[in-house]
């Protein structure tokens, strides 16, 4: 039966966007990536209420009234502990996806959201500030896992001509999550003091939808074939995701990748870092993942209200200005998603980082001259909007996408672990340090972000090749010269063939 499915097709490997592909992309992103965006922005609106809660409970429990600096440290910890959880989750990715698969990991990780959401939701009622911090940490662990696993899963189920489009669907959901958090945080909705625990705990509802529906979809075909050796399950998964096209060509491409691997087992992070055949790929994911977080976008997301207040926006209008930036994020994310397969990865990355760098410099200039020129406050707001738009068009999603594209199956889990840890470590650094950096350096702190953005743009321009519409093997060969590896060395022993299969779906 499997042989019949594979025969009778041409050699073209391009695929069509089918309903199952689109549904699983949105479903995986809705219950995972969207929560990451939501959690980034949700602490912005109730910031003062959370500080007041900490102050009240410290007085009640210890008869101690902390000063404003202590409250800022506690709030910064509440914001940044999410990133510590994310880094913890990223460290677990390699083992989880190898043991449970890509879809299996996403399904099992949902329990973290229910636990974290419950802790945050009941924290005010229990009068226990640590429940907020621990809840943020646990939801951060979930985001650390899913932020790597979702693009890995979508990158492996997508045909090569749709890998960019599907790879940026999580990016749209991150922007959508930020926007939803901003809208629900309005004073007219859940932005009142009594509602902030409910606002933090809303993450459980998207996760509930994902948990009910995602288990019905197949596992990644590449995982099933290359790591599990189950051809029948691979073909069944490909039939589910492809309405028509050449399944045989895709399976043979996977087998070619399998033949190129010195070991079918996934390698460790240490082996990845010492493997000279992927040296420049590792450097690349380090640069783009650190760069995307140190570009200033996290400072914008975490402290939007404070930035607008310092820019001179009247207090009653700040929350609406913030919601407007969230809408721009969603539109920009959709623009990047629908143009990436036409423009490619490199133009979106280069253009996005260059534009963000210019806007960061613009914030510094506008704030410095705001006292002399009143219209400069509007330029400052425009630059903030520009940073958000530039980020969401390209840098928001492309680093996660190319992390999947630059590595073969055996290296991919370890690569996502490294990328995720660097990403979250940078996220934590900005979340915790930015308030103190802004207090010390004032508007000049944005010049640091400007230099980082320009540096990443230059690196992308001269080092990263275009990966659009390339197979994973072709991308590995593109890096062979940079790594001083002969292309013949990429093909190692182990000549597995598809022709002979037994009744259990394994290779014979």
SULMOPE-V234664 format. One record per residue. N is the residue number from 1. RES is the residue in three letters. PSI is psi in whole degrees, 0 to 359 (999 if undefined). OMEGA is omega in radians with two decimals (* if undefined). Layout:
n=N res=RES psi=PSI omega=OMEGA
n=N res=RES psi=PSI omega=OMEGA
This chain:
n=1 res=UNK psi=317 omega=-3.14
n=2 res=UNK psi=321 omega=-3.13
n=3 res=UNK psi=324 omega=-3.12
n=4 res=UNK psi=323 omega=3.14
n=5 res=UNK psi=324 omega=-3.03
n=6 res=UNK psi=340 omega=-3.03
n=7 res=UNK psi=161 omega=2.99
n=8 res=UNK psi=21 omega=3.12
n=9 res=UNK psi=159 omega=3.09
n=10 res=UNK psi=185 omega=-3.01
n=11 res=UNK psi=2 omega=-3.11
n=12 res=UNK psi=134 omega=-3.09
n=13 res=UNK psi=356 omega=3.14
n=14 res=UNK psi=143 omega=-3.11
n=15 res=UNK psi=168 omega=3.13
n=16 res=UNK psi=156 omega=3.09
n=17 res=UNK psi=106 omega=-3.11
n=18 res=UNK psi=163 omega=3.12
n=19 res=UNK psi=315 omega=3.11
n=20 res=UNK psi=321 omega=3.10
n=21 res=UNK psi=313 omega=-3.11
n=22 res=UNK psi=318 omega=-3.10
n=23 res=UNK psi=315 omega=-3.10
n=24 res=UNK psi=327 omega=3.09
n=25 res=UNK psi=314 omega=-3.14
n=26 res=UNK psi=325 omega=-3.11
n=27 res=UNK psi=315 omega=3.12
n=28 res=UNK psi=322 omega=-3.12
n=29 res=UNK psi=323 omega=-3.09
n=30 res=UNK psi=318 omega=-3.09
n=31 res=UNK psi=2 omega=-3.10
n=32 res=UNK psi=293 omega=-3.08
n=33 res=UNK psi=322 omega=-3.14
n=34 res=UNK psi=327 omega=3.13
n=35 res=UNK psi=326 omega=3.08
n=36 res=UNK psi=311 omega=3.11
n=37 res=UNK psi=319 omega=3.13
n=38 res=UNK psi=313 omega=-3.10
n=39 res=UNK psi=333 omega=3.07
n=40 res=UNK psi=319 omega=-2.98
n=41 res=UNK psi=343 omega=-2.96
n=42 res=UNK psi=334 omega=-3.12
n=43 res=UNK psi=356 omega=-3.09
n=44 res=UNK psi=310 omega=-3.08
n=45 res=UNK psi=312 omega=-3.11
n=46 res=UNK psi=24 omega=-3.05
n=47 res=UNK psi=312 omega=-3.10
n=48 res=UNK psi=324 omega=3.12
n=49 res=UNK psi=321 omega=3.12
n=50 res=UNK psi=318 omega=3.09
n=51 res=UNK psi=317 omega=3.12
n=52 res=UNK psi=322 omega=3.11
n=53 res=UNK psi=316 omega=3.10
n=54 res=UNK psi=317 omega=-3.12
n=55 res=UNK psi=314 omega=-3.12
n=56 res=UNK psi=315 omega=-3.08
n=57 res=UNK psi=327 omega=3.08
n=58 res=UNK psi=322 omega=3.09
n=59 res=UNK psi=317 omega=-3.13
n=60 res=UNK psi=315 omega=-3.01
n=61 res=UNK psi=321 omega=-3.00
n=62 res=UNK psi=1 omega=-3.11
n=63 res=UNK psi=42 omega=-3.09
n=64 res=UNK psi=126 omega=3.12
n=65 res=UNK psi=104 omega=-3.10
n=66 res=UNK psi=151 omega=3.09
n=67 res=UNK psi=175 omega=-3.04
n=68 res=UNK psi=325 omega=-3.13
n=69 res=UNK psi=321 omega=3.10
n=70 res=UNK psi=319 omega=3.13
n=71 res=UNK psi=324 omega=3.08
n=72 res=UNK psi=318 omega=3.11
n=73 res=UNK psi=317 omega=3.13
n=74 res=UNK psi=319 omega=3.12
n=75 res=UNK psi=319 omega=3.08
n=76 res=UNK psi=323 omega=3.08
n=77 res=UNK psi=320 omega=3.10
n=78 res=UNK psi=320 omega=3.12
n=79 res=UNK psi=311 omega=-2.96
n=80 res=UNK psi=342 omega=3.12
n=81 res=UNK psi=335 omega=3.05
n=82 res=UNK psi=321 omega=3.14
n=83 res=UNK psi=325 omega=3.07
n=84 res=UNK psi=317 omega=3.05
n=85 res=UNK psi=320 omega=3.12
n=86 res=UNK psi=318 omega=3.12
n=87 res=UNK psi=323 omega=3.07
n=88 res=UNK psi=316 omega=3.10
n=89 res=UNK psi=320 omega=3.13
n=90 res=UNK psi=325 omega=3.11
n=91 res=UNK psi=337 omega=-3.10
n=92 res=UNK psi=347 omega=-2.98
n=93 res=UNK psi=312 omega=-3.07
n=94 res=UNK psi=311 omega=-3.12
n=95 res=UNK psi=320 omega=-3.08
n=96 res=UNK psi=312 omega=-3.08
n=97 res=UNK psi=333 omega=3.08
n=98 res=UNK psi=321 omega=-3.09
n=99 res=UNK psi=316 omega=-3.01
n=100 res=UNK psi=353 omega=-3.06
n=101 res=UNK psi=176 omega=-3.09
n=102 res=UNK psi=307 omega=3.13
n=103 res=UNK psi=319 omega=-3.13
n=104 res=UNK psi=323 omega=3.10
n=105 res=UNK psi=317 omega=3.14
n=106 res=UNK psi=318 omega=-3.12
n=107 res=UNK psi=315 omega=-3.10
n=108 res=UNK psi=331 omega=-3.09
n=109 res=UNK psi=346 omega=-3.10
n=110 res=UNK psi=334 omega=-3.13
n=111 res=UNK psi=330 omega=3.13
n=112 res=UNK psi=322 omega=-3.13
n=113 res=UNK psi=318 omega=-3.14
n=114 res=UNK psi=320 omega=3.12
n=115 res=UNK psi=310 omega=-3.13
n=116 res=UNK psi=318 omega=3.12
n=117 res=UNK psi=320 omega=3.13
n=118 res=UNK psi=318 omega=3.13
n=119 res=UNK psi=313 omega=-3.13
n=120 res=UNK psi=322 omega=-3.10
n=121 res=UNK psi=327 omega=-3.09
n=122 res=UNK psi=6 omega=-3.06
n=123 res=UNK psi=318 omega=-3.11
n=124 res=UNK psi=321 omega=3.13
n=125 res=UNK psi=324 omega=3.14
n=126 res=UNK psi=352 omega=-3.13
n=127 res=UNK psi=45 omega=-3.09
n=128 res=UNK psi=97 omega=3.09
n=129 res=UNK psi=324 omega=3.13
n=130 res=UNK psi=335 omega=3.12
n=131 res=UNK psi=326 omega=3.09
n=132 res=UNK psi=313 omega=-3.08
n=133 res=UNK psi=317 omega=3.13
n=134 res=UNK psi=320 omega=3.10
n=135 res=UNK psi=318 omega=3.08
n=136 res=UNK psi=322 omega=3.12
n=137 res=UNK psi=314 omega=-3.09
n=138 res=UNK psi=317 omega=3.08
n=139 res=UNK psi=332 omega=3.05
n=140 res=UNK psi=321 omega=3.07
n=141 res=UNK psi=316 omega=3.11
n=142 res=UNK psi=315 omega=3.13
n=143 res=UNK psi=324 omega=3.09
n=144 res=UNK psi=323 omega=3.09
n=145 res=UNK psi=307 omega=-3.00
n=146 res=UNK psi=329 omega=-3.13
n=147 res=UNK psi=334 omega=3.07
n=148 res=UNK psi=320 omega=-3.01
n=149 res=UNK psi=322 omega=-3.12
n=150 res=UNK psi=308 omega=3.10
n=151 res=UNK psi=330 omega=3.07
n=152 res=UNK psi=314 omega=3.14
n=153 res=UNK psi=311 omega=-3.11
n=154 res=UNK psi=324 omega=3.11
n=155 res=UNK psi=331 omega=-3.12
n=156 res=UNK psi=335 omega=3.13
n=157 res=UNK psi=346 omega=-3.05
n=158 res=UNK psi=142 omega=2.92
n=159 res=UNK psi=156 omega=-2.99
n=160 res=UNK psi=330 omega=-3.13
n=161 res=UNK psi=352 omega=3.12
n=162 res=UNK psi=4 omega=-3.05
n=163 res=UNK psi=323 omega=3.12
n=164 res=UNK psi=316 omega=-3.13
n=165 res=UNK psi=308 omega=-3.14
n=166 res=UNK psi=329 omega=-3.14
n=167 res=UNK psi=338 omega=3.12
n=168 res=UNK psi=358 omega=3.04
n=169 res=UNK psi=317 omega=3.05
n=170 res=UNK psi=326 omega=3.13
n=171 res=UNK psi=318 omega=3.09
n=172 res=UNK psi=318 omega=-3.12
n=173 res=UNK psi=329 omega=3.03
n=174 res=UNK psi=313 omega=3.10
n=175 res=UNK psi=320 omega=3.12
n=176 res=UNK psi=321 omega=3.10
n=177 res=UNK psi=319 omega=3.08
n=178 res=UNK psi=315 omega=-3.12
n=179 res=UNK psi=316 omega=3.13
n=180 res=UNK psi=318 omega=3.11
n=181 res=UNK psi=321 omega=3.14
n=182 res=UNK psi=319 omega=3.14
n=183 res=UNK psi=312 omega=-3.12
n=184 res=UNK psi=338 omega=3.12
n=185 res=UNK psi=358 omega=3.08
n=186 res=UNK psi=148 omega=-3.10
n=187 res=UNK psi=331 omega=-3.14
n=188 res=UNK psi=343 omega=-3.10
n=189 res=UNK psi=260 omega=-3.10
n=190 res=UNK psi=19 omega=-3.09
n=191 res=UNK psi=16 omega=3.09
n=192 res=UNK psi=161 omega=-3.05
n=193 res=UNK psi=320 omega=-3.06
n=194 res=UNK psi=348 omega=-3.04
n=195 res=UNK psi=355 omega=-3.02
n=196 res=UNK psi=326 omega=3.06
n=197 res=UNK psi=324 omega=3.08
n=198 res=UNK psi=319 omega=3.13
n=199 res=UNK psi=316 omega=-3.14
n=200 res=UNK psi=331 omega=-3.03
n=201 res=UNK psi=1 omega=-3.11
n=202 res=UNK psi=350 omega=-3.12
n=203 res=UNK psi=340 omega=-3.06
n=204 res=UNK psi=335 omega=-3.03
n=205 res=UNK psi=313 omega=3.04
n=206 res=UNK psi=323 omega=3.14
n=207 res=UNK psi=324 omega=3.12
n=208 res=UNK psi=319 omega=3.10
n=209 res=UNK psi=315 omega=3.13
n=210 res=UNK psi=318 omega=-3.10
n=211 res=UNK psi=327 omega=-3.13
n=212 res=UNK psi=329 omega=-2.97
n=213 res=UNK psi=324 omega=-3.04
n=214 res=UNK psi=325 omega=-3.14
n=215 res=UNK psi=342 omega=-3.13
n=216 res=UNK psi=350 omega=-3.12
n=217 res=UNK psi=154 omega=-3.09
n=218 res=UNK psi=160 omega=3.04
n=219 res=UNK psi=167 omega=3.10
n=220 res=UNK psi=125 omega=3.12
n=221 res=UNK psi=323 omega=-3.13
n=222 res=UNK psi=321 omega=3.09
n=223 res=UNK psi=317 omega=-3.11
n=224 res=UNK psi=322 omega=-3.07
n=225 res=UNK psi=305 omega=-2.99
n=226 res=UNK psi=320 omega=-3.08
n=227 res=UNK psi=328 omega=-3.11
n=228 res=UNK psi=344 omega=3.12
n=229 res=UNK psi=24 omega=-3.08
n=230 res=UNK psi=95 omega=-3.07
n=231 res=UNK psi=317 omega=-3.11
n=232 res=UNK psi=317 omega=3.10
n=233 res=UNK psi=325 omega=3.11
n=234 res=UNK psi=314 omega=-3.14
n=235 res=UNK psi=319 omega=3.12
n=236 res=UNK psi=319 omega=3.12
n=237 res=UNK psi=318 omega=3.12
n=238 res=UNK psi=322 omega=3.09
n=239 res=UNK psi=326 omega=3.13
n=240 res=UNK psi=318 omega=-3.04
n=241 res=UNK psi=346 omega=-3.11
n=242 res=UNK psi=121 omega=3.08
n=243 res=UNK psi=325 omega=3.08
n=244 res=UNK psi=171 omega=-3.10
n=245 res=UNK psi=183 omega=-3.02
n=246 res=UNK psi=95 omega=3.09
n=247 res=UNK psi=323 omega=-3.12
n=248 res=UNK psi=317 omega=-3.14
n=249 res=UNK psi=320 omega=3.12
n=250 res=UNK psi=317 omega=3.14
n=251 res=UNK psi=320 omega=3.13
n=252 res=UNK psi=325 omega=3.08
n=253 res=UNK psi=322 omega=3.08
n=254 res=UNK psi=319 omega=3.13
n=255 res=UNK psi=326 omega=3.07
n=256 res=UNK psi=319 omega=3.09
n=257 res=UNK psi=320 omega=3.12
n=258 res=UNK psi=321 omega=3.12
n=259 res=UNK psi=332 omega=-3.09
n=260 res=UNK psi=348 omega=-3.09
n=261 res=UNK psi=133 omega=3.10
n=262 res=UNK psi=338 omega=3.11
n=263 res=UNK psi=139 omega=3.09
n=264 res=UNK psi=336 omega=-3.14
n=265 res=UNK psi=144 omega=3.07
n=266 res=UNK psi=144 omega=-3.07
n=267 res=UNK psi=163 omega=-3.14
n=268 res=UNK psi=168 omega=3.09
n=269 res=UNK psi=319 omega=3.14
n=270 res=UNK psi=318 omega=3.11
n=271 res=UNK psi=323 omega=3.11
n=272 res=UNK psi=315 omega=-3.07
n=273 res=UNK psi=339 omega=3.14
n=274 res=UNK psi=1 omega=-3.11
n=275 res=UNK psi=110 omega=-3.07
n=276 res=UNK psi=343 omega=-3.14
n=277 res=UNK psi=347 omega=3.13
n=278 res=UNK psi=24 omega=-3.04
n=279 res=UNK psi=310 omega=-3.08
n=280 res=UNK psi=333 omega=3.03
n=281 res=UNK psi=318 omega=3.13
n=282 res=UNK psi=316 omega=3.10
n=283 res=UNK psi=320 omega=-3.11
n=284 res=UNK psi=313 omega=-3.13
n=285 res=UNK psi=331 omega=3.07
n=286 res=UNK psi=314 omega=-3.11
n=287 res=UNK psi=312 omega=-3.04
n=288 res=UNK psi=326 omega=-3.13
n=289 res=UNK psi=320 omega=3.05
n=290 res=UNK psi=319 omega=-3.11
n=291 res=UNK psi=320 omega=-3.10
n=292 res=UNK psi=328 omega=-3.14
n=293 res=UNK psi=326 omega=-3.14
n=294 res=UNK psi=12 omega=3.11
n=295 res=UNK psi=350 omega=-3.12
n=296 res=UNK psi=352 omega=-3.07
n=297 res=UNK psi=323 omega=3.14
n=298 res=UNK psi=325 omega=3.06
n=299 res=UNK psi=320 omega=3.10
n=300 res=UNK psi=314 omega=-3.08
n=301 res=UNK psi=315 omega=-3.06
n=302 res=UNK psi=324 omega=-2.96
n=303 res=UNK psi=36 omega=-3.09
n=304 res=UNK psi=311 omega=-3.09
n=305 res=UNK psi=317 omega=3.14
n=306 res=UNK psi=321 omega=-3.14
n=307 res=UNK psi=316 omega=3.13
n=308 res=UNK psi=325 omega=3.11
n=309 res=UNK psi=317 omega=3.12
n=310 res=UNK psi=336 omega=3.13
n=311 res=UNK psi=354 omega=3.08
n=312 res=UNK psi=10 omega=3.09
n=313 res=UNK psi=130 omega=3.12
n=314 res=UNK psi=141 omega=-3.05
n=315 res=UNK psi=315 omega=-3.09
n=316 res=UNK psi=339 omega=-3.06
n=317 res=UNK psi=354 omega=-3.07
n=318 res=UNK psi=316 omega=-3.08
n=319 res=UNK psi=327 omega=3.13
n=320 res=UNK psi=325 omega=3.05
n=321 res=UNK psi=320 omega=3.12
n=322 res=UNK psi=317 omega=3.11
n=323 res=UNK psi=323 omega=3.10
n=324 res=UNK psi=321 omega=3.09
n=325 res=UNK psi=326 omega=3.10
n=326 res=UNK psi=321 omega=3.10
n=327 res=UNK psi=322 omega=3.10
n=328 res=UNK psi=324 omega=3.08
n=329 res=UNK psi=312 omega=-3.10
n=330 res=UNK psi=314 omega=-3.14
n=331 res=UNK psi=316 omega=-3.14
n=332 res=UNK psi=320 omega=3.10
n=333 res=UNK psi=319 omega=3.10
n=334 res=UNK psi=322 omega=3.11
n=335 res=UNK psi=315 omega=3.10
n=336 res=UNK psi=320 omega=-3.11
n=337 res=UNK psi=319 omega=-3.06
n=338 res=UNK psi=353 omega=3.14
n=339 res=UNK psi=349 omega=-3.01
n=340 res=UNK psi=325 omega=-3.13
n=341 res=UNK psi=347 omega=3.07
n=342 res=UNK psi=317 omega=-3.09
n=343 res=UNK psi=329 omega=-3.08
n=344 res=UNK psi=173 omega=-3.10
n=345 res=UNK psi=317 omega=-3.04
n=346 res=UNK psi=311 omega=-3.13
n=347 res=UNK psi=322 omega=3.13
n=348 res=UNK psi=320 omega=3.13
n=349 res=UNK psi=311 omega=-3.09
n=350 res=UNK psi=311 omega=-3.13
n=351 res=UNK psi=318 omega=-3.13
n=352 res=UNK psi=312 omega=-3.10
n=353 res=UNK psi=322 omega=3.10
n=354 res=UNK psi=315 omega=-3.13
n=355 res=UNK psi=319 omega=3.11
n=356 res=UNK psi=319 omega=3.13
n=357 res=UNK psi=317 omega=3.11
n=358 res=UNK psi=320 omega=3.14
n=359 res=UNK psi=324 omega=3.08
n=360 res=UNK psi=316 omega=3.07
n=361 res=UNK psi=324 omega=3.13
n=362 res=UNK psi=323 omega=3.10
n=363 res=UNK psi=316 omega=3.13
n=364 res=UNK psi=312 omega=-3.10
n=365 res=UNK psi=315 omega=-3.08
n=366 res=UNK psi=321 omega=3.13
n=367 res=UNK psi=322 omega=-3.13
n=368 res=UNK psi=324 omega=-3.07
n=369 res=UNK psi=11 omega=-3.09
n=370 res=UNK psi=324 omega=-3.12
n=371 res=UNK psi=324 omega=-3.13
n=372 res=UNK psi=326 omega=-3.07
n=373 res=UNK psi=109 omega=-3.03
n=374 res=UNK psi=329 omega=-3.10
n=375 res=UNK psi=349 omega=-3.13
n=376 res=UNK psi=335 omega=3.11
n=377 res=UNK psi=325 omega=3.12
n=378 res=UNK psi=326 omega=3.07
n=379 res=UNK psi=321 omega=3.10
n=380 res=UNK psi=315 omega=3.10
n=381 res=UNK psi=319 omega=3.11
n=382 res=UNK psi=323 omega=3.11
n=383 res=UNK psi=322 omega=3.07
n=384 res=UNK psi=315 omega=3.10
n=385 res=UNK psi=321 omega=3.13
n=386 res=UNK psi=320 omega=3.09
n=387 res=UNK psi=315 omega=-3.13
n=388 res=UNK psi=314 omega=-3.13
n=389 res=UNK psi=314 omega=3.14
n=390 res=UNK psi=321 omega=3.14
n=391 res=UNK psi=313 omega=-3.03
n=392 res=UNK psi=335 omega=3.13
n=393 res=UNK psi=321 omega=-3.06
n=394 res=UNK psi=296 omega=-3.04
n=395 res=UNK psi=340 omega=-3.12
n=396 res=UNK psi=323 omega=-3.02
n=397 res=UNK psi=334 omega=-3.04
n=398 res=UNK psi=320 omega=3.11
n=399 res=UNK psi=319 omega=3.11
n=400 res=UNK psi=323 omega=3.14
n=401 res=UNK psi=311 omega=-3.07
n=402 res=UNK psi=341 omega=3.02
n=403 res=UNK psi=323 omega=3.06
n=404 res=UNK psi=323 omega=-3.02
n=405 res=UNK psi=330 omega=-3.02
n=406 res=UNK psi=350 omega=-3.04
n=407 res=UNK psi=149 omega=3.06
n=408 res=UNK psi=175 omega=-2.97
n=409 res=UNK psi=319 omega=-3.07
n=410 res=UNK psi=334 omega=-3.09
n=411 res=UNK psi=343 omega=-2.96
n=412 res=UNK psi=313 omega=3.13
n=413 res=UNK psi=316 omega=3.12
n=414 res=UNK psi=323 omega=3.12
n=415 res=UNK psi=319 omega=3.12
n=416 res=UNK psi=329 omega=3.07
n=417 res=UNK psi=313 omega=3.12
n=418 res=UNK psi=311 omega=-3.12
n=419 res=UNK psi=316 omega=-3.13
n=420 res=UNK psi=316 omega=-3.14
n=421 res=UNK psi=316 omega=3.12
n=422 res=UNK psi=319 omega=3.14
n=423 res=UNK psi=311 omega=-3.09
n=424 res=UNK psi=326 omega=3.08
n=425 res=UNK psi=319 omega=3.10
n=426 res=UNK psi=321 omega=3.10
n=427 res=UNK psi=314 omega=3.13
n=428 res=UNK psi=317 omega=-3.10
n=429 res=UNK psi=313 omega=-3.14
n=430 res=UNK psi=315 omega=-3.10
n=431 res=UNK psi=323 omega=-3.07
n=432 res=UNK psi=323 omega=-2.98
n=433 res=UNK psi=331 omega=-2.97
n=434 res=UNK psi=315 omega=3.14
n=435 res=UNK psi=322 omega=3.13
n=436 res=UNK psi=324 omega=3.10
n=437 res=UNK psi=317 omega=3.13
n=438 res=UNK psi=322 omega=3.13
n=439 res=UNK psi=326 omega=-3.10
n=440 res=UNK psi=317 omega=-3.03
n=441 res=UNK psi=348 omega=-3.13
n=442 res=UNK psi=217 omega=-3.11
n=443 res=UNK psi=344 omega=-3.13
n=444 res=UNK psi=344 omega=-3.14
n=445 res=UNK psi=335 omega=-3.14
n=446 res=UNK psi=342 omega=3.06
n=447 res=UNK psi=330 omega=3.06
n=448 res=UNK psi=314 omega=3.11
n=449 res=UNK psi=323 omega=3.13
n=450 res=UNK psi=313 omega=-3.13
n=451 res=UNK psi=318 omega=3.14
n=452 res=UNK psi=315 omega=-3.14
n=453 res=UNK psi=314 omega=3.14
n=454 res=UNK psi=323 omega=3.12
n=455 res=UNK psi=317 omega=3.12
n=456 res=UNK psi=322 omega=3.12
n=457 res=UNK psi=317 omega=3.13
n=458 res=UNK psi=317 omega=3.12
n=459 res=UNK psi=314 omega=3.14
n=460 res=UNK psi=320 omega=-3.09
n=461 res=UNK psi=322 omega=-2.99
n=462 res=UNK psi=346 omega=-3.03
n=463 res=UNK psi=316 omega=-3.00
n=464 res=UNK psi=123 omega=3.09
n=465 res=UNK psi=164 omega=3.07
n=466 res=UNK psi=128 omega=-3.09
n=467 res=UNK psi=5 omega=-3.10
n=468 res=UNK psi=129 omega=3.05
n=469 res=UNK psi=29 omega=3.09
n=470 res=UNK psi=147 omega=3.04
n=471 res=UNK psi=166 omega=3.14
n=472 res=UNK psi=325 omega=3.11
n=473 res=UNK psi=319 omega=3.12
n=474 res=UNK psi=322 omega=3.12
n=475 res=UNK psi=319 omega=3.08
n=476 res=UNK psi=320 omega=3.14
n=477 res=UNK psi=329 omega=3.11
n=478 res=UNK psi=329 omega=3.13
n=479 res=UNK psi=352 omega=-3.04
n=480 res=UNK psi=317 omega=-3.10
n=481 res=UNK psi=318 omega=3.14
n=482 res=UNK psi=326 omega=-3.11
n=483 res=UNK psi=6 omega=-3.11
n=484 res=UNK psi=43 omega=3.11
n=485 res=UNK psi=128 omega=3.05
n=486 res=UNK psi=143 omega=-3.13
n=487 res=UNK psi=330 omega=3.13
n=488 res=UNK psi=333 omega=-3.13
n=489 res=UNK psi=342 omega=3.13
n=490 res=UNK psi=341 omega=3.12
n=491 res=UNK psi=109 omega=-3.10
n=492 res=UNK psi=192 omega=-3.04
n=493 res=UNK psi=171 omega=-3.13
n=494 res=UNK psi=85 omega=-3.07
n=495 res=UNK psi=82 omega=3.14
n=496 res=UNK psi=140 omega=-3.14
n=497 res=UNK psi=151 omega=-3.11
n=498 res=UNK psi=343 omega=-2.97
n=499 res=UNK psi=323 omega=-3.05
n=500 res=UNK psi=116 omega=3.12
n=501 res=UNK psi=143 omega=3.05
n=502 res=UNK psi=180 omega=-3.04
n=503 res=UNK psi=351 omega=-3.11
n=504 res=UNK psi=6 omega=3.09
n=505 res=UNK psi=22 omega=3.10
n=506 res=UNK psi=163 omega=-3.12
n=507 res=UNK psi=139 omega=3.12
n=508 res=UNK psi=999 omega=*
